[in-house]
């Protein structure tokens, strides 16, 4: 089953108090490890929320708002798409993402269409 692992971190301090260069290397190592294991299906870092646009359609009219859907202390900073046999395996993979140390990782099963 596929799972989307959404990385939420504080936008002003995405690496917490850790050295950003060190954490970046840890992300690269995570990607290589999970890719070699055949788990990692894709993933990317997202641009800052200042570059986001939220779209709504109301009464047939397309409405856009600059920024994210909601203001929170943590923002979705990136994601990984993984293939795991079950939720427990997906949680294990999520626990290895460096952002889990200073933010949170939402594990969401993908509903195949």
N, C-alpha and C positions, 0 to 999 in steps of 0.2 A: 504494500500500500504506500502511496505517496503522502508525505507530510510537508507542510510549509512551516519552517522555523523562522519566526519573525523576531528580529533582534531589536529590543527597545532599550535605548540608553538616553541619558540626559544629553540634549543636543549641545549644550555649552561645554560639557566635559565628557565626551563619548568614551574616553578610556579611564574615567574616574581619576584617581590620583596616580595612576600608573604611567610609565613612559610610553608615549604613543608609538614610537618606533619599535619598541619591544613588542607591544601588543599587536601591531601590524604584522610583524614576523610570525607571531603566534597564529594569527588568522590565516596567513599563507600556509603554515604547517598544517593547520586543521584542514584546509581545502585539499592539500596534497594527500594527507592521510585518508580522508573520507572518500576522495576521488579514487585512490588506489584500492580501497575496499569495495568500490562499486556502489557506494551509498549515495554519494553526492551527484545530483542530477543537474544542478545549476544554482546560481546565487549571484547577488550583486549588492554593492553598497548603494544606498539611496542618496540623492542630493539633499541639501538642507531643506527644512520645511519652508523657508523663504521662497524656494523655487516651486513649491507645490501649488496646485490649483484644485479646488473642490468643485465638482459639477453636480447640479441638481436639476431635475426637470419638474416644473410645477405648472399645471394648467397648460401643458404643451410648450411652455417657454423654457429655454435653456438658461439657467442661472449659474454664474461662476463666481467663486470667492477665492481671493488669494489666500494661500496657506492651507494648513491641514484641516481635517474635519472638525477636530476638537483641540483645544489648548490643554496640554498636560505637561507634567514635568519631564516625562520621558516621551520620546518620539520613535517611530519605527525608523531605524537607521539602515537596515539592510535585511536580507533574507537568504535562506538556503532552501532549496527544494531537495528533499531526500527520499529515497526508497528504502523502507524498513518493513520487516515482517509484521510488526505490531507496535502499539503505542509505547510499550516499555523500551523497545529498541530505539524508537525515535527520541524518547526522553533521555536515554543514555547518550545519543549523539548530541542533543541540545545541551547537555551538561558540559560538553567539551568545548563549546563555543566560548571564546574569551570574554565576550560581552556578558555572559551569565554571572561573572564575578562582580560587576558594578551596575548591571541593568537587569533585564529579564528577557527570557526567550519564551514566546508563545508558540506552542506546538499545536498545529491545526491540521486534522486530516483533510485530504483533498477528496471532494466528491466528484468522481469521474462522471463526465457528461456523455 
